[in-house]
Amino acid sequence: MAPGLSASPPVVLLLLSLLSLAAAGKLLVVPVDGSHWLSMREMLDMLQQKGHEVVVVAPEVSMHIKPSKNFVMKMYPVPYTKEEMDKDFKAFFHGSFEEGTFFGRFFHLLEGMKRLGNFWVSSCEQLLQNKELMRYLEESKFDAVLTDPFVPCGVILAEHLSLPSVYFLRGIPCGLDFDATQCPNPPSYVPKVFTDLTDRMTFLQRVKNLLFDIPKLFLCHFAFDPFSKLASDFLQREVTVLELLRKGSVWLLRLDFVLDYPRPLMPNIIPIGGVNCAHKELPQAAVPSGF
């Protein structure tokens, strides 16, 4: 597939339907709450209609993840309330849209990510330490894991279960998806988030774009070091999130180069921005004559 083209939703469903070449497959899904889940849920409904067995693992406290007749839901308890989670999520989202200098926005984002990260790490820890649920997952003989690596709990679980993983994502903080796939990320070509730059930059703007990569080292530390420690303790060997991410089989990237700046892609990265669009027929009056 050419780097500038996005896969249509039917192509995405065809790819995911190849969980088993001869028959329907059994898919373990470890989602991320919020808007991440809303995009993934529609795909799961279609997979169920095609005969696949879908099992979703999620915490009992969530914003949008709810049981459905189209998949089996396995939930586990967590040590926080919905009110506590909603409060920190709302504060983070409101702060993300505040105006200010880059460094002001960056440190505000860093503090918000740290608070939200505490929820995600705690949730993942409860999942991995739930012996009854883990026994069920180990005995269920899944064919693959579908997960959003924005929160790498599903990545850890896939490694533990020795299963191939399919990533469904918009992106990963601090560009870890570029590092994991060894994908080219030229600073003179792809503008960084928060720089307000375009893909046509002067020399000084390219230098600025390069310098904006430096703070990501601090962001990675806050975002992923707790998961690296959690994975090392659970898998009983020293491992980093980056090492686990590199084992992903297919990356379904929710980008569309009509909206997003074009960027290089590796062969196992498939842009699927179309899954975010509703499929609606135009009214007859809006269809030009001759079509």
C-alpha atoms as an extended CHARMM CRD file, in Angstrom:
* protein
*
       291  EXT
         1         1  MET       CA              0.0000000000        0.0000000000        0.0000000000  PROA      1               0.0000000000
         2         2  ALA       CA              1.3470000000        3.4190000000       -0.8930000000  PROA      2               0.0000000000
         3         3  PRO       CA              2.3150000000        5.5320000000        2.1410000000  PROA      3               0.0000000000
         4         4  GLY       CA             -0.1510000000        8.2780000000        1.2110000000  PROA      4               0.0000000000
         5         5  LEU       CA             -3.2410000000        6.0820000000        1.0090000000  PROA      5               0.0000000000
         6         6  SER       CA             -5.5230000000        5.0380000000        3.8450000000  PROA      6               0.0000000000
         7         7  ALA       CA             -7.0780000000        1.6150000000        4.1070000000  PROA      7               0.0000000000
         8         8  SER       CA            -10.8590000000        1.6110000000        3.8020000000  PROA      8               0.0000000000
         9         9  PRO       CA            -12.9000000000        0.0900000000        6.6520000000  PROA      9               0.0000000000
        10        10  PRO       CA            -13.7050000000       -3.0680000000        4.6010000000  PROA      10              0.0000000000
        11        11  VAL       CA             -9.9740000000       -3.6570000000        4.1250000000  PROA      11              0.0000000000
        12        12  VAL       CA             -9.4030000000       -3.2780000000        7.8690000000  PROA      12              0.0000000000
        13        13  LEU       CA            -12.1280000000       -5.7990000000        8.6530000000  PROA      13              0.0000000000
        14        14  LEU       CA            -10.6790000000       -8.1980000000        6.1040000000  PROA      14              0.0000000000
        15        15  LEU       CA             -7.2640000000       -7.9490000000        7.7520000000  PROA      15              0.0000000000
        16        16  LEU       CA             -8.6750000000       -8.5990000000       11.2040000000  PROA      16              0.0000000000
        17        17  SER       CA            -10.7710000000      -11.4550000000        9.8440000000  PROA      17              0.0000000000
        18        18  LEU       CA             -7.5530000000      -13.3430000000        9.1150000000  PROA      18              0.0000000000
        19        19  LEU       CA             -7.1960000000      -14.3060000000       12.7670000000  PROA      19              0.0000000000
        20        20  SER       CA             -7.6900000000      -17.8450000000       11.5600000000  PROA      20              0.0000000000
        21        21  LEU       CA             -7.3250000000      -18.8930000000        7.9380000000  PROA      21              0.0000000000
        22        22  ALA       CA             -9.8470000000      -21.7220000000        8.1150000000  PROA      22              0.0000000000
        23        23  ALA       CA            -12.3930000000      -20.6100000000       10.6970000000  PROA      23              0.0000000000
        24        24  ALA       CA            -13.4480000000      -17.7500000000       12.9300000000  PROA      24              0.0000000000
        25        25  GLY       CA            -10.9100000000      -16.7620000000       15.5480000000  PROA      25              0.0000000000
        26        26  LYS       CA            -10.9620000000      -15.9590000000       19.2400000000  PROA      26              0.0000000000
        27        27  LEU       CA             -9.8110000000      -12.4380000000       20.0200000000  PROA      27              0.0000000000
        28        28  LEU       CA             -8.7580000000      -11.0200000000       23.3780000000  PROA      28              0.0000000000
        29        29  VAL       CA             -9.3180000000       -7.2490000000       23.5280000000  PROA      29              0.0000000000
        30        30  VAL       CA             -7.6010000000       -4.9790000000       26.0700000000  PROA      30              0.0000000000
        31        31  PRO       CA             -8.9520000000       -1.4750000000       25.3210000000  PROA      31              0.0000000000
        32        32  VAL       CA             -8.2320000000        2.0420000000       26.5480000000  PROA      32              0.0000000000
        33        33  ASP       CA            -11.1850000000        3.9910000000       27.9090000000  PROA      33              0.0000000000
        34        34  GLY       CA            -12.5230000000        7.2390000000       26.4860000000  PROA      34              0.0000000000
        35        35  SER       CA            -12.5270000000        8.1220000000       22.8030000000  PROA      35              0.0000000000
        36        36  HSD       CA            -10.0430000000        5.3080000000       22.1820000000  PROA      36              0.0000000000
        37        37  TRP       CA            -12.7680000000        2.8130000000       23.0470000000  PROA      37              0.0000000000
        38        38  LEU       CA            -15.5090000000        4.4810000000       20.9840000000  PROA      38              0.0000000000
        39        39  SER       CA            -13.5760000000        3.8410000000       17.7530000000  PROA      39              0.0000000000
        40        40  MET       CA            -12.6280000000        0.2990000000       18.6990000000  PROA      40              0.0000000000
        41        41  ARG       CA            -16.1410000000       -0.7200000000       19.7380000000  PROA      41              0.0000000000
        42        42  GLU       CA            -17.5530000000       -0.4280000000       16.1980000000  PROA      42              0.0000000000
        43        43  MET       CA            -14.8330000000       -2.7020000000       14.8870000000  PROA      43              0.0000000000
        44        44  LEU       CA            -15.6230000000       -5.3150000000       17.5500000000  PROA      44              0.0000000000
        45        45  ASP       CA            -19.2970000000       -5.2840000000       16.5570000000  PROA      45              0.0000000000
        46        46  MET       CA            -18.3320000000       -6.0660000000       12.9540000000  PROA      46              0.0000000000
        47        47  LEU       CA            -15.9360000000       -8.8200000000       13.9970000000  PROA      47              0.0000000000
        48        48  GLN       CA            -18.6780000000      -10.4870000000       16.0150000000  PROA      48              0.0000000000
        49        49  GLN       CA            -20.9920000000      -10.3570000000       13.0010000000  PROA      49              0.0000000000
        50        50  LYS       CA            -18.3230000000      -12.1690000000       10.9780000000  PROA      50              0.0000000000
        51        51  GLY       CA            -18.3310000000      -15.0330000000       13.4750000000  PROA      51              0.0000000000
        52        52  HSD       CA            -15.3330000000      -14.1950000000       15.6360000000  PROA      52              0.0000000000
        53        53  GLU       CA            -15.5030000000      -14.6790000000       19.3870000000  PROA      53              0.0000000000
        54        54  VAL       CA            -14.5190000000      -11.4470000000       21.1230000000  PROA      54              0.0000000000
        55        55  VAL       CA            -13.5980000000      -11.1970000000       24.8150000000  PROA      55              0.0000000000
        56        56  VAL       CA            -13.0750000000       -7.7110000000       26.2630000000  PROA      56              0.0000000000
        57        57  VAL       CA            -11.1440000000       -7.2500000000       29.5100000000  PROA      57              0.0000000000
        58        58  ALA       CA            -11.8280000000       -3.9630000000       31.3060000000  PROA      58              0.0000000000
        59        59  PRO       CA            -11.9280000000       -2.4290000000       34.8130000000  PROA      59              0.0000000000
        60        60  GLU       CA            -15.2330000000       -2.1650000000       36.6350000000  PROA      60              0.0000000000
        61        61  VAL       CA            -14.8140000000        1.6220000000       36.7910000000  PROA      61              0.0000000000
        62        62  SER       CA            -14.7910000000        3.2620000000       33.3480000000  PROA      62              0.0000000000
        63        63  MET       CA            -16.2480000000        6.1640000000       31.3810000000  PROA      63              0.0000000000
        64        64  HSD       CA            -17.5000000000        4.4290000000       28.2460000000  PROA      64              0.0000000000
        65        65  ILE       CA            -16.6580000000        0.7080000000       28.3290000000  PROA      65              0.0000000000
        66        66  LYS       CA            -19.9320000000       -1.1290000000       28.8850000000  PROA      66              0.0000000000
        67        67  PRO       CA            -21.1350000000       -4.7270000000       28.3750000000  PROA      67              0.0000000000
        68        68  SER       CA            -22.6180000000       -5.6080000000       24.9810000000  PROA      68              0.0000000000
        69        69  LYS       CA            -24.3720000000       -8.5670000000       23.4140000000  PROA      69              0.0000000000
        70        70  ASN       CA            -21.6950000000       -8.5700000000       20.7080000000  PROA      70              0.0000000000
        71        71  PHE       CA            -18.8310000000       -9.6110000000       22.9660000000  PROA      71              0.0000000000
        72        72  VAL       CA            -18.0120000000      -11.3000000000       26.2720000000  PROA      72              0.0000000000
        73        73  MET       CA            -17.0740000000       -8.7920000000       28.9600000000  PROA      73              0.0000000000
        74        74  LYS       CA            -14.6540000000       -9.7520000000       31.7290000000  PROA      74              0.0000000000
        75        75  MET       CA            -14.3740000000       -7.0270000000       34.3800000000  PROA      75              0.0000000000
        76        76  TYR       CA            -12.0930000000       -6.7200000000       37.3980000000  PROA      76              0.0000000000
        77        77  PRO       CA            -12.2020000000       -4.4380000000       40.4810000000  PROA      77              0.0000000000
        78        78  VAL       CA             -9.9750000000       -1.3640000000       40.8580000000  PROA      78              0.0000000000
        79        79  PRO       CA             -9.1160000000        0.7220000000       43.9590000000  PROA      79              0.0000000000
        80        80  TYR       CA            -10.6080000000        4.0290000000       42.7770000000  PROA      80              0.0000000000
        81        81  THR       CA            -14.0680000000        5.4390000000       42.1450000000  PROA      81              0.0000000000
        82        82  LYS       CA            -15.6310000000        6.8110000000       38.9850000000  PROA      82              0.0000000000
        83        83  GLU       CA            -15.9520000000       10.2320000000       40.6190000000  PROA      83              0.0000000000
        84        84  GLU       CA            -12.1940000000       10.3540000000       41.2870000000  PROA      84              0.0000000000
        85        85  MET       CA            -11.3910000000        9.3030000000       37.7280000000  PROA      85              0.0000000000
        86        86  ASP       CA            -13.8560000000       11.7290000000       36.1090000000  PROA      86              0.0000000000
        87        87  LYS       CA            -12.4680000000       14.6430000000       38.1230000000  PROA      87              0.0000000000
        88        88  ASP       CA             -8.8800000000       14.1210000000       36.9490000000  PROA      88              0.0000000000
        89        89  PHE       CA             -9.8790000000       13.3910000000       33.3460000000  PROA      89              0.0000000000
        90        90  LYS       CA            -11.9440000000       16.5810000000       33.1110000000  PROA      90              0.0000000000
        91        91  ALA       CA             -9.1160000000       18.6490000000       34.6100000000  PROA      91              0.0000000000
        92        92  PHE       CA             -6.6630000000       17.1620000000       32.0830000000  PROA      92              0.0000000000
        93        93  PHE       CA             -8.8960000000       17.7680000000       29.0650000000  PROA      93              0.0000000000
        94        94  HSD       CA             -9.7240000000       21.3460000000       30.0610000000  PROA      94              0.0000000000
        95        95  GLY       CA             -6.0500000000       22.0940000000       30.6430000000  PROA      95              0.0000000000
        96        96  SER       CA             -5.0940000000       20.6300000000       27.2520000000  PROA      96              0.0000000000
        97        97  PHE       CA             -7.0290000000       23.3800000000       25.4750000000  PROA      97              0.0000000000
        98        98  GLU       CA             -5.7120000000       26.2900000000       27.5110000000  PROA      98              0.0000000000
        99        99  GLU       CA             -3.5790000000       28.8330000000       25.7060000000  PROA      99              0.0000000000
       100       100  GLY       CA             -0.0550000000       29.6450000000       26.7380000000  PROA      100             0.0000000000
       101       101  THR       CA              3.6110000000       29.0910000000       25.9670000000  PROA      101             0.0000000000
       102       102  PHE       CA              4.8590000000       25.7290000000       24.8040000000  PROA      102             0.0000000000
       103       103  PHE       CA              6.6870000000       25.0350000000       28.0550000000  PROA      103             0.0000000000
       104       104  GLY       CA              3.6820000000       26.1160000000       30.0980000000  PROA      104             0.0000000000
       105       105  ARG       CA              1.4400000000       23.7440000000       28.1660000000  PROA      105             0.0000000000
       106       106  PHE       CA              4.0670000000       21.0140000000       28.3010000000  PROA      106             0.0000000000
       107       107  PHE       CA              4.4590000000       21.0520000000       32.0910000000  PROA      107             0.0000000000
       108       108  HSD       CA              0.6890000000       21.2390000000       32.5390000000  PROA      108             0.0000000000
       109       109  LEU       CA              0.3600000000       18.2350000000       30.2370000000  PROA      109             0.0000000000
       110       110  LEU       CA              3.1010000000       16.4400000000       32.1530000000  PROA      110             0.0000000000
       111       111  GLU       CA              1.3170000000       16.8930000000       35.4710000000  PROA      111             0.0000000000
       112       112  GLY       CA             -1.9930000000       15.7680000000       33.9720000000  PROA      112             0.0000000000
       113       113  MET       CA             -0.3960000000       12.7030000000       32.3980000000  PROA      113             0.0000000000
       114       114  LYS       CA              1.1420000000       11.7900000000       35.7400000000  PROA      114             0.0000000000
       115       115  ARG       CA             -2.2450000000       11.8730000000       37.4850000000  PROA      115             0.0000000000
       116       116  LEU       CA             -3.9800000000        9.8890000000       34.7380000000  PROA      116             0.0000000000
       117       117  GLY       CA             -1.0520000000        7.4950000000       34.5770000000  PROA      117             0.0000000000
       118       118  ASN       CA             -1.6550000000        6.5850000000       38.2160000000  PROA      118             0.0000000000
       119       119  PHE       CA             -5.1430000000        5.3390000000       37.2650000000  PROA      119             0.0000000000
       120       120  TRP       CA             -3.8520000000        3.3360000000       34.2970000000  PROA      120             0.0000000000
       121       121  VAL       CA             -0.9670000000        1.7610000000       36.2060000000  PROA      121             0.0000000000
       122       122  SER       CA             -3.2230000000        0.8860000000       39.1290000000  PROA      122             0.0000000000
       123       123  SER       CA             -5.8060000000       -0.6490000000       36.7710000000  PROA      123             0.0000000000
       124       124  CYS       CA             -3.1740000000       -2.7040000000       34.9620000000  PROA      124             0.0000000000
       125       125  GLU       CA             -1.6780000000       -3.9070000000       38.2220000000  PROA      125             0.0000000000
       126       126  GLN       CA             -5.1050000000       -5.0700000000       39.4250000000  PROA      126             0.0000000000
       127       127  LEU       CA             -5.6300000000       -6.9710000000       36.1670000000  PROA      127             0.0000000000
       128       128  LEU       CA             -2.2800000000       -8.7480000000       36.2480000000  PROA      128             0.0000000000
       129       129  GLN       CA             -2.6860000000       -9.6480000000       39.9360000000  PROA      129             0.0000000000
       130       130  ASN       CA             -6.2210000000      -11.0100000000       39.5180000000  PROA      130             0.0000000000
       131       131  LYS       CA             -5.3900000000      -14.7180000000       39.6860000000  PROA      131             0.0000000000
       132       132  GLU       CA             -8.8710000000      -15.9520000000       38.7910000000  PROA      132             0.0000000000
       133       133  LEU       CA             -9.1110000000      -13.7630000000       35.6910000000  PROA      133             0.0000000000
       134       134  MET       CA             -5.5410000000      -14.5210000000       34.6350000000  PROA      134             0.0000000000
       135       135  ARG       CA             -6.2420000000      -18.2490000000       34.9140000000  PROA      135             0.0000000000
       136       136  TYR       CA             -9.2510000000      -17.8250000000       32.6450000000  PROA      136             0.0000000000
       137       137  LEU       CA             -7.2100000000      -15.9120000000       30.0640000000  PROA      137             0.0000000000
       138       138  GLU       CA             -4.3900000000      -18.4650000000       30.1480000000  PROA      138             0.0000000000
       139       139  GLU       CA             -6.8020000000      -21.3590000000       29.5960000000  PROA      139             0.0000000000
       140       140  SER       CA             -8.9510000000      -19.7240000000       26.9010000000  PROA      140             0.0000000000
       141       141  LYS       CA             -6.5820000000      -20.3340000000       23.9530000000  PROA      141             0.0000000000
       142       142  PHE       CA             -6.9510000000      -16.9850000000       22.2010000000  PROA      142             0.0000000000
       143       143  ASP       CA             -5.6460000000      -16.5000000000       18.6690000000  PROA      143             0.0000000000
       144       144  ALA       CA             -4.4880000000      -12.8790000000       19.1010000000  PROA      144             0.0000000000
       145       145  VAL       CA             -4.6600000000       -9.7680000000       21.2770000000  PROA      145             0.0000000000
       146       146  LEU       CA             -6.1650000000       -6.5230000000       20.0080000000  PROA      146             0.0000000000
       147       147  THR       CA             -5.1180000000       -3.5730000000       22.1430000000  PROA      147             0.0000000000
       148       148  ASP       CA             -4.4620000000        0.1540000000       22.1400000000  PROA      148             0.0000000000
       149       149  PRO       CA             -0.7910000000        0.5460000000       23.1690000000  PROA      149             0.0000000000
       150       150  PHE       CA             -1.4260000000        4.1210000000       24.3570000000  PROA      150             0.0000000000
       151       151  VAL       CA             -1.7200000000        2.3010000000       27.7000000000  PROA      151             0.0000000000
       152       152  PRO       CA              0.6010000000       -0.7320000000       27.3430000000  PROA      152             0.0000000000
       153       153  CYS       CA             -1.2230000000       -3.1220000000       29.6720000000  PROA      153             0.0000000000
       154       154  GLY       CA             -2.4640000000       -5.2170000000       26.7330000000  PROA      154             0.0000000000
       155       155  VAL       CA              1.0920000000       -5.3150000000       25.3990000000  PROA      155             0.0000000000
       156       156  ILE       CA              2.2920000000       -6.8540000000       28.6800000000  PROA      156             0.0000000000
       157       157  LEU       CA             -0.5720000000       -9.3390000000       28.6540000000  PROA      157             0.0000000000
       158       158  ALA       CA              0.1670000000      -10.3990000000       25.0610000000  PROA      158             0.0000000000
       159       159  GLU       CA              3.7770000000      -11.1320000000       26.0260000000  PROA      159             0.0000000000
       160       160  HSD       CA              2.6710000000      -13.1860000000       29.0360000000  PROA      160             0.0000000000
       161       161  LEU       CA              0.2170000000      -15.2180000000       26.9400000000  PROA      161             0.0000000000
       162       162  SER       CA              2.6940000000      -15.5630000000       24.0280000000  PROA      162             0.0000000000
       163       163  LEU       CA              0.1060000000      -14.2370000000       21.5670000000  PROA      163             0.0000000000
       164       164  PRO       CA              0.5050000000      -12.1230000000       18.4170000000  PROA      164             0.0000000000
       165       165  SER       CA             -0.7300000000       -8.5870000000       18.9600000000  PROA      165             0.0000000000
       166       166  VAL       CA             -2.6200000000       -6.1500000000       16.7500000000  PROA      166             0.0000000000
       167       167  TYR       CA             -2.3200000000       -2.5020000000       17.7950000000  PROA      167             0.0000000000
       168       168  PHE       CA             -5.2300000000       -0.1100000000       17.2280000000  PROA      168             0.0000000000
       169       169  LEU       CA             -4.0900000000        3.4280000000       17.9030000000  PROA      169             0.0000000000
       170       170  ARG       CA             -3.9510000000        7.0970000000       17.0290000000  PROA      170             0.0000000000
       171       171  GLY       CA             -0.4720000000        7.5140000000       18.4740000000  PROA      171             0.0000000000
       172       172  ILE       CA              1.6720000000        6.9430000000       21.5650000000  PROA      172             0.0000000000
       173       173  PRO       CA              3.0250000000        9.6820000000       23.8450000000  PROA      173             0.0000000000
       174       174  CYS       CA              6.5450000000       10.9690000000       23.0790000000  PROA      174             0.0000000000
       175       175  GLY       CA              6.6550000000        9.2210000000       19.7030000000  PROA      175             0.0000000000
       176       176  LEU       CA              7.3060000000        5.7630000000       21.0780000000  PROA      176             0.0000000000
       177       177  ASP       CA              5.4550000000        4.2850000000       18.0940000000  PROA      177             0.0000000000
       178       178  PHE       CA              8.1830000000        5.6630000000       15.7950000000  PROA      178             0.0000000000
       179       179  ASP       CA             10.9120000000        4.1180000000       17.9570000000  PROA      179             0.0000000000
       180       180  ALA       CA              9.1530000000        0.7650000000       18.2930000000  PROA      180             0.0000000000
       181       181  THR       CA              8.5990000000        0.3650000000       14.5500000000  PROA      181             0.0000000000
       182       182  GLN       CA             11.9760000000        1.9450000000       13.6330000000  PROA      182             0.0000000000
       183       183  CYS       CA              9.9590000000        4.2110000000       11.3750000000  PROA      183             0.0000000000
       184       184  PRO       CA             11.7180000000        7.2620000000        9.8770000000  PROA      184             0.0000000000
       185       185  ASN       CA             10.6580000000       10.4860000000       11.5860000000  PROA      185             0.0000000000
       186       186  PRO       CA             12.6080000000       13.2920000000        9.8950000000  PROA      186             0.0000000000
       187       187  PRO       CA             12.2730000000       16.5810000000       11.8260000000  PROA      187             0.0000000000
       188       188  SER       CA             12.5060000000       18.5670000000        8.5930000000  PROA      188             0.0000000000
       189       189  TYR       CA              9.4700000000       16.7640000000        7.1920000000  PROA      189             0.0000000000
       190       190  VAL       CA              6.9950000000       15.9030000000        9.9820000000  PROA      190             0.0000000000
       191       191  PRO       CA              6.0060000000       18.8390000000       12.2810000000  PROA      191             0.0000000000
       192       192  LYS       CA              5.8290000000       18.0510000000       15.9880000000  PROA      192             0.0000000000
       193       193  VAL       CA              2.7200000000       18.4930000000       18.1030000000  PROA      193             0.0000000000
       194       194  PHE       CA              2.3570000000       21.9390000000       19.7650000000  PROA      194             0.0000000000
       195       195  THR       CA              4.9100000000       23.5810000000       17.4310000000  PROA      195             0.0000000000
       196       196  ASP       CA              2.2570000000       25.2550000000       15.2270000000  PROA      196             0.0000000000
       197       197  LEU       CA              4.5140000000       24.4470000000       12.2660000000  PROA      197             0.0000000000
       198       198  THR       CA              3.5280000000       23.0820000000        8.8690000000  PROA      198             0.0000000000
       199       199  ASP       CA              5.2690000000       20.5990000000        6.6060000000  PROA      199             0.0000000000
       200       200  ARG       CA              6.9180000000       23.5530000000        4.8140000000  PROA      200             0.0000000000
       201       201  MET       CA              9.5530000000       24.9190000000        7.1930000000  PROA      201             0.0000000000
       202       202  THR       CA             12.4900000000       27.2760000000        6.9670000000  PROA      202             0.0000000000
       203       203  PHE       CA             15.8760000000       26.1740000000        8.3130000000  PROA      203             0.0000000000
       204       204  LEU       CA             15.2960000000       27.8260000000       11.7000000000  PROA      204             0.0000000000
       205       205  GLN       CA             11.8380000000       26.2790000000       11.9310000000  PROA      205             0.0000000000
       206       206  ARG       CA             13.3590000000       22.8480000000       11.2890000000  PROA      206             0.0000000000
       207       207  VAL       CA             15.8280000000       23.4700000000       14.1100000000  PROA      207             0.0000000000
       208       208  LYS       CA             12.9140000000       24.4370000000       16.3690000000  PROA      208             0.0000000000
       209       209  ASN       CA             11.0540000000       21.2710000000       15.3240000000  PROA      209             0.0000000000
       210       210  LEU       CA             14.1180000000       19.1840000000       16.2290000000  PROA      210             0.0000000000
       211       211  LEU       CA             14.4920000000       20.8410000000       19.6500000000  PROA      211             0.0000000000
       212       212  PHE       CA             10.8660000000       20.0950000000       20.4900000000  PROA      212             0.0000000000
       213       213  ASP       CA             11.8100000000       16.4100000000       20.6520000000  PROA      213             0.0000000000
       214       214  ILE       CA             13.9740000000       16.9600000000       23.7410000000  PROA      214             0.0000000000
       215       215  PRO       CA             11.1240000000       17.2560000000       26.3270000000  PROA      215             0.0000000000
       216       216  LYS       CA              9.6940000000       13.9040000000       25.1980000000  PROA      216             0.0000000000
       217       217  LEU       CA             12.4210000000       12.1840000000       27.2240000000  PROA      217             0.0000000000
       218       218  PHE       CA             10.8270000000       13.5320000000       30.4100000000  PROA      218             0.0000000000
       219       219  LEU       CA              7.3340000000       12.6450000000       29.1810000000  PROA      219             0.0000000000
       220       220  CYS       CA              8.4320000000        9.0700000000       28.4630000000  PROA      220             0.0000000000
       221       221  HSD       CA              9.8750000000        8.7940000000       31.9410000000  PROA      221             0.0000000000
       222       222  PHE       CA              6.5880000000        9.7490000000       33.6150000000  PROA      222             0.0000000000
       223       223  ALA       CA              4.3770000000        7.8270000000       31.2000000000  PROA      223             0.0000000000
       224       224  PHE       CA              6.1350000000        4.5010000000       30.6980000000  PROA      224             0.0000000000
       225       225  ASP       CA              8.6920000000        3.7960000000       33.4360000000  PROA      225             0.0000000000
       226       226  PRO       CA              5.9580000000        2.5950000000       35.8410000000  PROA      226             0.0000000000
       227       227  PHE       CA              4.7190000000        0.1640000000       33.1720000000  PROA      227             0.0000000000
       228       228  SER       CA              8.2670000000       -1.0720000000       32.4990000000  PROA      228             0.0000000000
       229       229  LYS       CA              8.6560000000       -1.8100000000       36.2090000000  PROA      229             0.0000000000
       230       230  LEU       CA              5.2430000000       -3.4630000000       36.3370000000  PROA      230             0.0000000000
       231       231  ALA       CA              6.0690000000       -5.6080000000       33.2920000000  PROA      231             0.0000000000
       232       232  SER       CA              9.4670000000       -6.6090000000       34.7170000000  PROA      232             0.0000000000
       233       233  ASP       CA              7.9140000000       -7.6690000000       38.0280000000  PROA      233             0.0000000000
       234       234  PHE       CA              5.0790000000       -9.5730000000       36.3450000000  PROA      234             0.0000000000
       235       235  LEU       CA              7.1480000000      -11.2850000000       33.6340000000  PROA      235             0.0000000000
       236       236  GLN       CA              9.9900000000      -11.8850000000       36.1060000000  PROA      236             0.0000000000
       237       237  ARG       CA             12.6720000000      -10.5130000000       33.8040000000  PROA      237             0.0000000000
       238       238  GLU       CA             14.0140000000       -7.0660000000       33.0430000000  PROA      238             0.0000000000
       239       239  VAL       CA             12.0760000000       -5.5620000000       30.1590000000  PROA      239             0.0000000000
       240       240  THR       CA             11.0250000000       -2.1390000000       28.8730000000  PROA      240             0.0000000000
       241       241  VAL       CA              7.7830000000       -1.0140000000       27.2460000000  PROA      241             0.0000000000
       242       242  LEU       CA              9.7180000000       -0.2030000000       24.0720000000  PROA      242             0.0000000000
       243       243  GLU       CA             11.0130000000       -3.7840000000       23.8270000000  PROA      243             0.0000000000
       244       244  LEU       CA              7.4830000000       -5.1500000000       24.2070000000  PROA      244             0.0000000000
       245       245  LEU       CA              6.0020000000       -2.7330000000       21.6730000000  PROA      245             0.0000000000
       246       246  ARG       CA              8.4970000000       -3.9060000000       19.0520000000  PROA      246             0.0000000000
       247       247  LYS       CA              6.8150000000       -7.3120000000       19.0700000000  PROA      247             0.0000000000
       248       248  GLY       CA              3.5540000000       -5.9270000000       17.6250000000  PROA      248             0.0000000000
       249       249  SER       CA              2.5060000000       -7.8010000000       14.4840000000  PROA      249             0.0000000000
       250       250  VAL       CA              0.2440000000       -5.1760000000       12.8760000000  PROA      250             0.0000000000
       251       251  TRP       CA             -0.1930000000       -1.4820000000       13.6680000000  PROA      251             0.0000000000
       252       252  LEU       CA             -3.6340000000       -0.1630000000       12.6750000000  PROA      252             0.0000000000
       253       253  LEU       CA             -3.0010000000        3.5800000000       12.7530000000  PROA      253             0.0000000000
       254       254  ARG       CA             -6.1010000000        5.7740000000       13.0230000000  PROA      254             0.0000000000
       255       255  LEU       CA             -4.6620000000        8.4570000000       10.7450000000  PROA      255             0.0000000000
       256       256  ASP       CA             -5.7260000000        9.8010000000        7.3820000000  PROA      256             0.0000000000
       257       257  PHE       CA             -3.3150000000       11.8670000000        5.3350000000  PROA      257             0.0000000000
       258       258  VAL       CA             -6.1860000000       14.0340000000        4.1240000000  PROA      258             0.0000000000
       259       259  LEU       CA             -6.2730000000       15.4040000000        7.6960000000  PROA      259             0.0000000000
       260       260  ASP       CA             -2.8180000000       14.5280000000        9.0730000000  PROA      260             0.0000000000
       261       261  TYR       CA              0.5530000000       15.4670000000        7.6490000000  PROA      261             0.0000000000
       262       262  PRO       CA              1.9910000000       12.6700000000        5.4750000000  PROA      262             0.0000000000
       263       263  ARG       CA              4.7420000000       10.6520000000        7.1320000000  PROA      263             0.0000000000
       264       264  PRO       CA              6.7890000000        7.5630000000        6.3230000000  PROA      264             0.0000000000
       265       265  LEU       CA              5.2430000000        4.1960000000        7.2130000000  PROA      265             0.0000000000
       266       266  MET       CA              6.6980000000        0.7380000000        7.7470000000  PROA      266             0.0000000000
       267       267  PRO       CA              5.1410000000       -2.2790000000        5.9470000000  PROA      267             0.0000000000
       268       268  ASN       CA              3.2160000000       -3.4570000000        9.0370000000  PROA      268             0.0000000000
       269       269  ILE       CA              1.6690000000       -0.0120000000        9.6630000000  PROA      269             0.0000000000
       270       270  ILE       CA             -1.7380000000        0.4570000000        8.0370000000  PROA      270             0.0000000000
       271       271  PRO       CA             -3.5060000000        3.8500000000        8.1480000000  PROA      271             0.0000000000
       272       272  ILE       CA             -7.2190000000        3.3660000000        8.8700000000  PROA      272             0.0000000000
       273       273  GLY       CA             -8.4640000000        6.9030000000        9.4390000000  PROA      273             0.0000000000
       274       274  GLY       CA            -11.7500000000        6.0350000000        7.7390000000  PROA      274             0.0000000000
       275       275  VAL       CA            -12.9730000000        4.0610000000       10.7680000000  PROA      275             0.0000000000
       276       276  ASN       CA            -13.6580000000        7.3840000000       12.5000000000  PROA      276             0.0000000000
       277       277  CYS       CA            -16.1600000000        8.4300000000        9.8280000000  PROA      277             0.0000000000
       278       278  ALA       CA            -19.8290000000        7.4850000000        9.7990000000  PROA      278             0.0000000000
       279       279  HSD       CA            -21.1140000000        5.8040000000        6.6450000000  PROA      279             0.0000000000
       280       280  LYS       CA            -24.1160000000        7.8050000000        5.4670000000  PROA      280             0.0000000000
       281       281  GLU       CA            -25.8600000000        7.9420000000        2.1130000000  PROA      281             0.0000000000
       282       282  LEU       CA            -26.2680000000       11.3740000000        0.5460000000  PROA      282             0.0000000000
       283       283  PRO       CA            -29.8530000000       12.5410000000        0.0450000000  PROA      283             0.0000000000
       284       284  GLN       CA            -30.9640000000       12.3170000000       -3.5750000000  PROA      284             0.0000000000
       285       285  ALA       CA            -31.0410000000       16.1100000000       -3.9120000000  PROA      285             0.0000000000
       286       286  ALA       CA            -27.3240000000       16.2550000000       -3.0830000000  PROA      286             0.0000000000
       287       287  VAL       CA            -26.2920000000       13.7630000000       -5.7820000000  PROA      287             0.0000000000
       288       288  PRO       CA            -25.2310000000       15.4880000000       -9.0320000000  PROA      288             0.0000000000
       289       289  SER       CA            -27.1050000000       14.4940000000      -12.1560000000  PROA      289             0.0000000000
       290       290  GLY       CA            -25.3960000000       11.8240000000      -14.1940000000  PROA      290             0.0000000000
       291       291  PHE       CA            -24.2640000000        9.7580000000      -11.1600000000  PROA      291             0.0000000000
